[in-house]
């Protein structure tokens, strides 16, 4: 997890919940800033915190837990979710920018690190909404960032619905050099997740088949892209 302390601090909506206001805090989390919170909220939803509180570690005894790998604004997003405060899309501005991509990945990685199993689901919904409604000219950088976001979702155990994924693939392949750019993004993805590659492949294959049938020239599909599809299938075989 990177970007420690980067970005504006998100709204501390969790502090406005009845659960927070009417229960005395008994734990302090430190992530750049200090956050007074409640053990029962953390341990009931996070396997990381549950194991820590049951241990005899110094942090458990002192009720003060340092989280140096999580930025303060990222932790606020996690706490808003844990306290069931209203969740809003954490990404503002261009969702395919480098900063938006890193911010989203930081959030997903924090849920994964803290072992909050269902935390990623709500944020998958925001990604799906973006894929359904965003109509940019997809550049190589934009495609690479979106593939990186989706790969992080799948690495953390989440998934993207097939309608949203298909919409993304259609818009990408209709963009200038879209197929080639998607190929490059897939092959350059760091720590690729097999489920993510398979999902993108399943959405991509029908489009390529249709395009091939229309042109009656299968070789119009770049060899590198066919190799990427075969690679994703092998990863799951």
C-alpha positions in Angstrom: 0.0 0.0 0.0 1.4 3.3 -1.1 0.6 7.0 -1.1 0.9 7.3 2.6 -0.9 10.4 3.7 -1.6 11.5 0.2 -4.8 13.3 -1.0 -7.4 15.1 0.9 -8.7 13.6 4.1 -12.1 12.0 3.4 -15.2 13.0 5.4 -15.2 11.4 8.8 -18.7 10.2 8.4 -18.2 7.3 10.8 -17.9 9.8 13.7 -21.5 11.0 13.1 -23.0 7.5 13.5 -25.0 6.7 16.6 -22.8 3.7 17.1 -19.8 5.9 17.4 -21.3 8.8 19.3 -23.1 6.7 22.0 -20.3 4.2 22.8 -17.1 5.1 24.5 -14.1 4.3 22.4 -11.6 1.8 23.7 -9.0 1.5 21.0 -6.7 4.0 19.2 -5.7 3.4 15.6 -2.7 5.3 14.3 -2.3 5.8 10.6 -0.6 9.2 10.2 -3.3 10.5 12.5 -5.0 9.0 15.6 -8.5 7.6 15.4 -10.5 6.7 18.5 -12.6 3.7 17.7 -14.3 0.6 19.2 -13.0 -2.9 19.5 -16.4 -4.6 18.9 -16.8 -2.7 15.6 -13.3 -3.8 14.4 -13.2 -7.3 15.7 -16.7 -8.2 14.5 -15.8 -7.5 10.9 -12.1 -7.8 10.5 -10.2 -11.1 11.0 -7.0 -9.0 11.3 -8.3 -7.1 14.3 -10.0 -10.1 15.8 -6.8 -12.1 15.8 -4.9 -9.1 17.2 -7.2 -8.5 20.1 -7.1 -12.2 21.0 -3.4 -12.2 21.1 -1.0 -11.1 23.8 0.8 -8.6 21.7 1.8 -5.2 23.0 -0.7 -3.5 20.8 -3.6 -5.6 22.2 -2.6 -4.8 25.8 -2.0 -1.0 25.2 -5.1 -0.7 23.0 -3.0 1.3 20.5 -2.5 -0.1 17.0 -0.1 1.3 14.5 -1.0 0.9 10.8 2.0 2.4 9.0 1.2 1.0 5.6 -2.3 2.5 5.4 -2.7 6.2 4.7 -5.0 8.2 7.0 -7.5 9.1 4.2 -7.7 5.4 3.2 -8.3 4.4 6.8 -11.2 6.9 7.0 -12.8 5.2 4.1 -12.5 1.8 5.8 -13.9 3.2 9.1 -16.8 4.8 7.3 -17.6 1.3 5.9 -17.1 -0.5 9.2 -19.4 1.9 11.1 -22.0 1.7 8.3 -21.8 5.4 7.5 -23.1 6.4 4.1 -20.6 5.2 1.5 -19.9 7.5 -1.5 -17.6 7.0 -4.5 -14.1 7.8 -3.2 -12.9 8.7 -6.6 -13.3 12.2 -7.8 -12.4 13.8 -11.1 -11.0 11.6 -13.8 -11.5 8.0 -12.7 -8.7 6.8 -15.0 -6.1 9.2 -13.8 -3.0 7.8 -12.1 -4.0 9.4 -8.8 -7.6 8.0 -8.9 -6.2 4.6 -9.8 -3.7 4.6 -6.9 -6.4 5.9 -4.4 -8.8 3.1 -5.3 -6.1 0.4 -5.2 -5.0 1.7 -1.7 -8.6 1.3 -0.5 -9.0 -2.2 -1.9 -5.6 -3.2 -0.5 -6.5 -1.9 2.9 -9.6 -4.0 3.1 -7.6 -7.0 2.0 -4.8 -6.3 4.5 -7.3 -5.9 7.4 -9.0 -9.1 6.2 -12.4 -7.4 5.9 -14.0 -10.0 3.6 -17.0 -8.2 2.4 -15.6 -4.7 2.3 -14.5 -4.8 -1.3 -18.1 -5.4 -2.6 -19.4 -1.9 -2.2 -16.4 -0.5 -4.0 -16.7 -3.0 -6.8 -20.1 -1.4 -7.4 -18.5 2.0 -7.9 -16.1 0.5 -10.5 -19.0 -1.1 -12.3 -20.9 2.2 -12.4 -17.9 3.8 -13.9 -17.6 1.1 -16.5 -21.2 1.5 -17.4 -21.4 5.3 -17.6 -17.9 6.6 -18.4 -17.4 7.3 -22.1 -13.8 8.7 -22.5 -11.5 8.3 -25.4 -9.7 5.3 -24.0 -5.9 5.9 -24.3 -3.3 3.3 -23.4 -2.7 5.0 -20.0 -6.5 5.0 -19.2 -6.9 1.4 -20.3 -3.9 0.3 -18.3 -5.2 2.1 -15.2 -8.7 0.5 -15.5 -7.2 -3.0 -16.0 -5.0 -2.4 -13.0 -8.0 -1.4 -10.9 -10.0 -4.5 -12.0 -7.0 -6.7 -11.4 -6.8 -5.4 -7.8 -10.5 -6.1 -7.3 -10.0 -9.7 -8.4 -6.8 -10.2 -6.4 -8.8 -9.2 -3.3 -11.5 -11.7 -4.0 -14.0 -9.4 -5.6 -15.3 -9.4 -9.2 -16.9 -7.2 -11.8 -20.3 -8.1 -13.3 -20.2 -9.3 -16.9 -22.4 -6.4 -18.2 -20.1 -3.7 -16.9 -17.0 -5.6 -18.1 -18.5 -6.2 -21.6 -19.3 -2.5 -21.8 -15.7 -1.6 -21.0 -14.3 -4.0 -23.6 -16.7 -2.8 -26.3 -15.8 0.9 -25.8 -12.1 0.0 -25.6 -12.1 -2.1 -28.8 -14.0 0.7 -30.6 -11.3 3.3 -29.6 -8.4 4.0 -31.9 -5.8 1.3 -31.5 -8.1 -0.1 -28.7 -7.3 -3.8 -29.3 -3.6 -3.2 -29.4 -3.7 -1.0 -26.3 -5.8 -3.5 -24.4 -3.2 -6.2 -25.4 -0.4 -4.0 -24.0 -2.3 -3.3 -20.8 -3.0 -7.0 -20.2 0.6 -8.1 -20.9 2.1 -5.3 -18.8 -0.2 -5.8 -15.7 1.9 -6.4 -12.5 1.0 -9.5 -10.6 -1.8 -10.5 -12.9 -4.8 -12.4 -11.5 -6.0 -15.3 -13.5 -9.7 -14.7 -12.7 -9.4 -11.1 -13.9 -7.7 -12.2 -17.1 -10.4 -14.9 -17.7 -13.2 -12.4 -17.1 -11.8 -9.9 -19.6 -11.1 -12.7 -22.1 -14.7 -14.0 -21.9 -15.9 -10.5 -22.6 -13.4 -10.0 -25.4 -13.7 -13.2 -27.3 -17.3 -12.7 -28.7 -16.3 -9.2 -29.9 -13.3 -10.6 -31.7 -15.2 -13.4 -33.2 -17.9 -11.0 -34.5 -15.2 -8.8 -35.9 -13.5 -11.7 -37.5 -16.7 -13.0 -39.1 -17.4 -9.5 -40.5 -14.0 -9.2 -42.1 -13.6 -12.9 -42.8 -10.0 -12.6 -41.8 -9.1 -14.2 -38.4 -5.5 -12.9 -38.7 -6.8 -9.4 -38.2 -6.8 -10.2 -34.6 -3.3 -9.5 -33.4 -1.3 -12.6 -32.4 -0.3 -10.9 -29.2 -3.9 -10.6 -28.2 -4.6 -14.2 -28.9 -1.6 -15.1 -26.8 -2.9 -13.0 -23.9 -6.3 -14.8 -24.1 -4.6 -18.2 -24.2 -2.4 -17.2 -21.3 -5.4 -16.3 -19.1 -7.1 -19.6 -19.9 -3.9 -21.6 -19.0 -3.7 -19.8 -15.7 -7.1 -21.2 -14.7 -6.8 -24.7 -16.3 
